[in-house]
Amino acid sequence: MFRSIATVGAWTMASRVLGFLRDMLIASKLGAGPMADAFFVALKLPNLFRRLFGEGAFNAAFVPAFAQALTQRGPAAAKALAERMAMLLTLWLALLTGLGLVFMPELMRVLAPGFTDEPAKFALAIELTRITFPYLLLICLTALVSGVLNGLGRFAAAAAAPIFFNLLSMLALFVLAPYVATPAHALAWGVTISGAVQLIFVMWACAQAGMALNPLRPPALSPDVKAVLRRMGPGLIGAGVTQLNLAIDVIIASFLPSGSVSYLYYADRVSQLPLGVIGAAVATALLPLLAKQIYAGQPLSAHRSINRAIEISLVLAVPAAVALAVLALPILAALFQRGAFGPVEALETSRALIAYSFGLPAFVLVKVFVPGFFARGDTATPVKIGIGCVVLNLALNLALMGPLQHVGVALATSIAAWANAGLLGWLLMRRGQFVPDRRLRRVAPRLLGAALAMGAVLAALSWWLAPGSGLRGVAVLGVICVVGAACYFVAAQLSGGLNLRELRRLMRR
């Protein structure tokens, strides 16, 4: 499992670094004004559906079924299931995409109702979203093929595919911008083109893995296909509650002063680096592993897998959360403060980042706990919890948006994430499907202590060295982070929260 997590995490890290370069470029060209707000809403809608229908609900239902078919009936049965689901998903998403293009103004009134007070921004958001919406079909099919690769134990290609999204977005901003109405239009076209490239790439990787898929297979409703479809319905909310909460953030932020959507977007992008590298990597590796262990009748192995996944998550997520909270303003200034993105934008975005960092460990734990339900075919329980957390997030948004503006929106999402993680973990424990073992109980508080010690060092270094914007700010911030990471690992080793010898051995293996 560690090797799979490391593989996914390494490629995700590469993608996130490129994503930062892309966002730095967007910030310098678009800033945090009406054009940026419109583009980020245009990007949010297909991404929301991708995470719900593709990476969320579909993978939650499909990967365990694919693993079961592969383990119990062989590769031919698993391939047939994947091909039938690919055809069904294509038909469904093509219909959804067509309806979205036709009824985009109505959709925009739901997703960003506050934009209606500014007709120019509202019209631009509709136009840009119509360009990006076909990305939904392409990237959801990419998620299906990636699920096949993950079920086969091939994680690298699926994790590397998002790199094309960042590369082509940046390329479009340079190449297409002179030929379209605005830089935002160039970015929107880059998004859609990247979806086609990602799909071609994972299809090629699947063929190389010995399972070339025929997407034209008739979509027969076999028993295993029906089982996947039954599980998808509740999985839409169970796996995508975080995305639904983020969508609520956009809706609420559209009523706040101009720039609020952009502040939340940039803050979320920074927090997504550790969440993507840690949470997505652990969840991607854990779901097929748990499914295979459960269907093979190995409950103790499944129990150990969840405990070690939580431990790996805490080793990285807790110090990441502390570092983001302490260094929020220096990070935003170093990365984005140039061109149209000035000191005021950096300050406002840093306040949202601090609020998101509070919920980072919870976001990661949700990604660890949810596979514990999905691997057993239980998509209903996360749905019930998810509905409650969406309602809680909405209530907190309405309560906090007045006094705290966009910061209240981010804080509401973090609080809802902790409620979600806490309820999921408690239910798994109540069912006997997760019990914190002695090792996890021993290391968790020690890791927290080491992270707090690191936070004190980071605060002192940030005050002393005062990193600013530009290349110097990036260099100084890099030095601070390296020193802080060294302090964390030394403190964790001395306190017994981490065994560096074991970590080195796992890395070599």
C-alpha positions, 0 to 999 in steps of 0.5 A: 500500500505504501508504494501505491500511495507514494506513486500516486502522491509523487505524480500528484505532487508534480501535477500540483506544482504545475498547477501552482505555476498555472495559478500564478500565471492566471493570477498575474493575467486575471487577478481577482476581479470579475473576469477571474470570478467568471472563469473560476465559476466556469471551471467549478461546474464541470469539476463539480460534476467530474468529482461527483459522477466520475471520481466520486460516485462512479469510482466508489461504486465501480472500483470495488465491483471491478476488483471483485470481478477481477478477483473472483471471475478473472480479467475477461469478466472485469473487462466486460464490466468496464466496457459496459459501464463505459458505454452507459457513462458515455450515453448518460454524460452526453445527454447531461452535457447537451442539456447543460449547454442548452440550459446554461443560463438557468444553471448559472442562476443556481451556481452563481446567483449573485452574478445576476446583479452584474450582467456583464460578469453573468454573461461572461460566466455563461459563455466560458462555462459553455466552452468548458462544459464538454470537459465533463464528458471527457474527464469522467470517461478518464476517471472510469479508465483510471479506475480500471488502471487502479483496479489492476494495481497500475497507479502511475498513468492515472495519477500523471494524467492531470499534468496535461490539464495544467500544461495545456491550460498554460499553453493555451494562455500563451498561444490562444490568448491573441486570437480569442476575446479575453485570456479567460476564453483561452483558458477555457478552451485549454481546459476542454482540450486537456480533457481529450488529451487525458482520455487518450493518454489513460486509454493508451496506458490501459491497452499497455496494461493488457486491458484495451477497452472497447467503448462500443460494447453494447451497454447490457444491464448485467447483474454486476452493472446493475449493482454498480448503478444501484451504488452510484445513486447514494454515492453521489453525495457520499463521495462528493460531500466535500465538493457539494460543500465547495459548490455551496461556498461558490453560491454564497460567495457570489453574493459577497463583494467582487473578488470573493470567489477568486479569494476562495479559489486561490486559497482552496488551490493552495490547500489542495496541494497537501489534500491532493498529495495525501488524501487523494493518494491514500484514498486511491490506493486504499479503496481497491486494496480494501475491496480485495482484502474484504472479498478475499476474506481477510478482515484483519488485513483490512483493519491493519490497512485502515490504521496504517492509512490513517497513520500515513495521513496524519504524518503528513496532513497535521504538519501541512495544516499547521504550516499553511496556517502559520505561513498563509500570507507569506505563501500567498505573497510569494506565489501570487503577488504580482501583476493584477494580484496585489497585497490586498488580494494576498491578504484576503486570500491568506485569511481564507487559507487559514480557515481552510487549513483548520479543516485539512486533517478532516478532509484527509480523514474523510478520504480514508474513512469513506473507502471503509464503507464503499469497499463493503458495498455500503454507499448509503451510510456516507450519504446520510452523513453527507446530507447532514454535513451539507445542511450544516455547511449551508447553515454555517455559511449563512451564519458566518458570511455576514460577520466574516465575509469570505473567511466565514465561507471557508471556515464553515466548510472546515467545520462541516468536514470535521463533523463528516470525518468524526461521524464516519470514523465513529460509525466504522468503530461502532460496527467493529470495522475500524478500531484504532490499534495500539500503534495509532493511539501511541503516535497520533498525539506525538505527531500533533506535538511535533507539528506544533513545535514545527509551527513555532519554528516556522512563525519565528523564521517567518518573522525574522526572515520576512519573505516577500513577493517575487523570486526572493520571496519564493527562495526565502519561503523554501528555506523556511519550509525546509528548516521547518520540515527538518524540525518536524521530522526530528521532533517526531522521531525523538518523541516516538511519533515517527520511525525514520528508519522504517520510513527509509526502508519503505521508501527504498522498497 
